[in-house]
Amino acid sequence: MPAKPDRANLPEWLKYRIMSELEQAIHRHGIDPMYIPYAHKALKILEERVTQHAHAITQDFEAALQALETSRQEAGLKKTFL
């Protein structure tokens, strides 16, 4: 597993978190890919799909964030940091 990325890089951070959870789920099923022939191929394909989805989710998030910011400005509201 690569080093945990900075949260500022949302697609990489999401990919890391999702892959970490999936690897834990694989181990909970009693499977250790290290000892399964060609398991790295299946995991590589999975990681590629996770990467695609992480980028799509990030784009959707950024679009929603922009829409919220536009609505906030139109309503004349101040930014609130929680």
C-alpha positions in Angstrom: 0.0 0.0 0.0 1.5 3.4 -1.0 2.0 6.2 1.5 -1.2 8.0 2.6 -1.6 11.0 0.3 -2.4 14.5 1.5 -6.1 15.3 1.8 -5.6 18.3 -0.5 -5.3 15.8 -3.4 -8.9 14.6 -3.2 -8.8 12.0 -6.0 -5.6 10.3 -4.6 -6.9 10.5 -1.1 -10.2 8.9 -2.0 -8.4 6.1 -4.0 -6.2 5.4 -1.1 -9.1 5.2 1.4 -11.3 3.0 -0.9 -8.4 0.6 -1.8 -7.5 0.4 1.9 -11.1 -0.6 2.8 -11.3 -3.1 -0.1 -8.0 -4.7 1.0 -9.3 -5.1 4.5 -12.5 -6.6 3.2 -10.5 -9.1 1.1 -8.6 -10.1 4.3 -11.8 -10.4 6.3 -12.9 -13.0 3.7 -9.8 -15.0 4.5 -8.0 -14.2 1.2 -4.4 -13.2 1.1 -3.7 -12.0 -2.5 0.0 -12.4 -1.8 -0.3 -16.2 -2.2 -2.8 -16.3 -5.1 -1.4 -16.7 -8.6 -2.1 -13.6 -10.7 -4.0 -11.8 -7.9 -2.0 -8.7 -8.7 -3.7 -8.5 -12.1 -7.2 -8.5 -10.5 -6.1 -6.0 -7.9 -4.5 -3.7 -10.6 -7.8 -3.8 -12.6 -9.7 -3.0 -9.4 -7.3 -0.1 -8.6 -7.8 1.3 -12.1 -11.6 1.3 -11.7 -11.3 2.9 -8.2 -9.1 5.6 -9.7 -11.7 6.3 -12.4 -14.5 6.5 -9.9 -12.5 8.7 -7.5 -11.8 11.2 -10.3 -15.5 11.2 -11.3 -16.6 11.6 -7.6 -14.2 14.5 -7.3 -15.5 16.2 -10.4 -19.1 15.8 -9.1 -18.0 17.2 -5.7 -16.3 20.2 -7.3 -19.4 20.9 -9.4 -21.7 20.7 -6.4 -19.3 22.9 -4.4 -19.3 25.5 -7.1 -23.1 25.4 -7.3 -23.3 25.8 -3.5 -20.9 28.8 -3.6 -22.9 30.4 -6.4 -26.2 30.0 -4.4 -24.5 31.4 -1.2 -23.3 34.4 -3.1 -26.7 35.0 -4.7 -28.3 34.8 -1.3 -25.8 37.3 0.0 -24.7 35.0 2.8 -21.3 35.1 4.5 -19.0 32.1 4.4 -19.3 30.0 7.5 -16.4 27.8 8.6 -17.4 24.9 10.9 
